[in-house]
């Protein structure tokens, strides 16, 4: 058995999920995969900063295909598309189409 130490907590990287997504009735119907996807997208804001994916309003965005996100989550592109649509319906992401064969621009929204 390996127990956590103080050093582990300070140095381990973790995904963060806002508590509101767990406790707010508005998000009660989100399933675990959708909540995990939100946490992963939130973590990817570091990539947005690194790649200077910041629009004219100073909003961070992501450029990620369904396939790329599917590889991370080990889910099909079709399932990822459903997850993203449900996150959109719950007001947690905004997507803008780029055009044929280009990934959508994804803005993660605050709960």
Backbone torsions as a table, in degrees:
resi	resn	phi	psi	omega
1	UNK	NA	141.0	175.7
2	UNK	-118.2	118.7	179.4
3	UNK	-94.8	150.1	175.8
4	UNK	-73.1	142.2	173.0
5	UNK	-114.1	172.2	176.9
6	UNK	-59.6	-42.1	178.9
7	UNK	-60.1	-39.0	178.7
8	UNK	-60.9	-45.4	-177.2
9	UNK	-64.7	-35.9	-178.7
10	UNK	-76.4	-26.8	-174.4
11	UNK	-109.1	-19.3	-179.4
12	UNK	-70.3	135.4	174.6
13	UNK	-86.8	138.3	-177.9
14	UNK	-139.3	155.1	171.0
15	UNK	-82.2	143.8	178.6
16	UNK	-112.2	136.5	177.1
17	UNK	-124.2	121.8	178.7
18	UNK	-56.9	135.4	-179.1
19	UNK	-59.2	-29.3	-179.9
20	UNK	-58.8	-33.0	179.6
21	UNK	-68.3	-25.9	177.7
22	UNK	-84.7	-41.3	-168.7
23	UNK	-100.0	-19.8	-177.6
24	UNK	-80.2	130.7	-179.9
25	UNK	-56.8	-29.2	-179.4
26	UNK	-57.6	-31.0	-175.6
27	UNK	-107.7	12.1	-176.5
28	UNK	-58.7	-33.6	-175.9
29	UNK	-82.1	-5.4	176.5
30	UNK	-67.5	137.1	177.4
31	UNK	-89.1	174.3	-175.5
32	UNK	-60.3	-41.7	179.6
33	UNK	-61.9	-37.6	179.6
34	UNK	-68.4	-39.5	178.1
35	UNK	-67.9	-41.0	178.1
36	UNK	-65.5	-40.5	178.2
37	UNK	-59.9	-43.6	177.7
38	UNK	-58.6	-45.4	-179.6
39	UNK	-62.1	-40.5	179.2
40	UNK	-66.9	-43.4	177.9
41	UNK	-62.8	-38.7	177.6
42	UNK	-61.8	-42.4	178.8
43	UNK	-64.2	-31.5	-177.7
44	UNK	-72.9	-5.3	174.3
45	UNK	-59.1	-28.0	175.9
46	UNK	-62.0	-38.9	176.3
47	UNK	-66.2	-38.0	177.8
48	UNK	-60.2	-44.2	179.7
49	UNK	-64.9	-45.9	-179.5
50	UNK	-59.2	-40.4	-177.2
51	UNK	-90.6	3.3	-178.7
52	UNK	57.7	39.5	175.7
53	UNK	-86.3	76.0	-177.6
54	UNK	-133.2	127.2	-176.2
55	UNK	-85.3	-177.0	-177.1
56	UNK	-64.4	-18.2	177.1
57	UNK	-92.9	4.9	-177.7
58	UNK	72.1	22.5	176.8
59	UNK	-89.8	136.3	175.7
60	UNK	-77.9	143.6	174.2
61	UNK	-138.8	166.5	179.6
62	UNK	-120.4	148.7	174.6
63	UNK	-121.3	100.4	-171.3
64	UNK	-147.0	127.2	178.1
65	UNK	-81.0	162.3	175.2
66	UNK	-60.4	-37.9	179.4
67	UNK	-62.3	-46.6	-179.5
68	UNK	-60.7	-44.1	178.5
69	UNK	-68.1	-35.1	177.0
70	UNK	-62.9	-37.4	177.5
71	UNK	-64.2	-43.1	179.7
72	UNK	-61.6	-45.5	-175.1
73	UNK	-91.8	-6.1	-177.0
74	UNK	58.7	47.5	177.9
75	UNK	-130.2	159.0	179.4
76	UNK	-72.4	158.0	177.1
77	UNK	-59.6	-36.1	178.7
78	UNK	-63.3	-42.3	178.1
79	UNK	-66.3	-40.9	178.6
80	UNK	-61.9	-41.4	178.0
81	UNK	-60.1	-42.3	177.9
82	UNK	-64.0	-42.3	179.4
83	UNK	-61.3	-47.6	-179.3
84	UNK	-62.7	-40.3	178.0
85	UNK	-63.7	-38.6	178.4
86	UNK	-69.8	-39.4	175.9
87	UNK	-62.4	-37.1	177.6
88	UNK	-65.4	-44.5	179.0
89	UNK	-61.4	-30.2	179.5
90	UNK	-89.4	5.7	177.0
91	UNK	71.8	29.2	-178.3
92	UNK	-105.1	-16.3	172.7
93	UNK	-141.0	156.8	172.5
94	UNK	-128.1	132.9	-178.5
95	UNK	-120.1	141.6	174.7
96	UNK	-124.8	130.0	179.9
97	UNK	-71.8	140.7	178.4
98	UNK	-99.5	-28.5	-176.6
99	UNK	130.7	179.2	-176.0
100	UNK	-58.1	131.6	177.6
101	UNK	62.3	18.2	175.4
102	UNK	-117.2	143.9	179.2
103	UNK	-69.5	148.9	174.2
104	UNK	-65.8	150.1	170.6
105	UNK	-82.9	128.9	-177.9
106	UNK	-115.4	123.3	172.6
107	UNK	-104.3	126.0	174.8
108	UNK	-84.7	129.7	-178.4
109	UNK	-104.2	150.2	177.8
110	UNK	-73.0	141.3	177.4
111	UNK	-68.4	NA	NA
